[in-house]
Amino acid sequence: MQTEQGLADQLRQTSREFKSLEETHHRLDGELNELQRRHVLTPQEEVVKKHLQKEKLAMKDKMAELIRQYREQGTPRPRIKECPGRRSVRRPGTHTSWPSLSTRLPPISVPSSGG
């Protein structure tokens, strides 16, 4: 079985979507690092920071999903045996997951402080 890093390396070369997600994740990481270097953030900068963190996490979730899908395509799925008295059997390892932040957050508008 291939490691997650090995699968990510393959996806980097074969999937435009994965490569784009990874580049966006890296860009967001850089923007967050710039904000975090400041000692004090304004309230607007705090909002931007939270927005960037959520967007970065959404990119990471999408990349992990692509890796999971790629892994499942490359390995045969186990057969499910019918159990007497049961209507359906869940595959081992399946579970209900939290909804991901799969949609891009809307741009943040900062009210002007002019008068």
Buried (B, 14 or more C-beta within 10 A) or exposed (E): EBEEEEBBEBBEEEBEEBBEBBEBBEEBBEBBEEBEEEEEEEEEEEEBBEBBEBBBBBBBBBBBBBBEEBEEEEEEEEEEEEEEEEEEEEEEEEEEEEEEBEEEEEEEEEEEEEE
